[in-house]
Amino acid sequence: MAHNSRQRQEIGSGTSQWLRRILGITWKQKVTNEEVRKRTGMGNLLNILRRNRLRWLGHINRMDSNRLPKQALQWAPREGKRKRGRPRKNWKATMTDDLRSLGMNLGRGRAGWSRQRMWRSCVARCAEGAGRTKVRVVG
């Protein structure tokens, strides 16, 4: 799912509100969102979502070419009219941005997708950004 800046802000503030309610922290107590996340052991939700998208992308790209999810990822519409204005951000554009945040691109990522251990280390780098400290690498 693609997120615009307003949606990212709402996700961040909603997560903070839920965690504060769980911990019983009121607005009168001056506790930062970072401290709330440390107390709960939860990372930034946007980074967690990014990590899960990247895991799914690696899973899809290791599939056989005749599988429907892989065909859907590679599909591109032929021709037709599109609506006025800027096109909505789709899943593929979101994945390109996620890969760019790791210093990769779709072409370079495809080489690593066949090697699951290498791909998991890339996803682990994303997990480190999410505040996760231990990542299990299976190979």
Buried (B, 14 or more C-beta within 10 A) or exposed (E): EEBEEEEEEEBBEEBBEBBBEEEEBEEEEEBEBEEBBEBBEBBBBBBBBBBBBBBEBBBBBBBEEEEEEBEEBEEEEEEEEEEEEEEEBEBBEBBBBBBEBBEBEEEEBEEBBEEBEBBBBBBBBBBEBBBBEEBEEEE
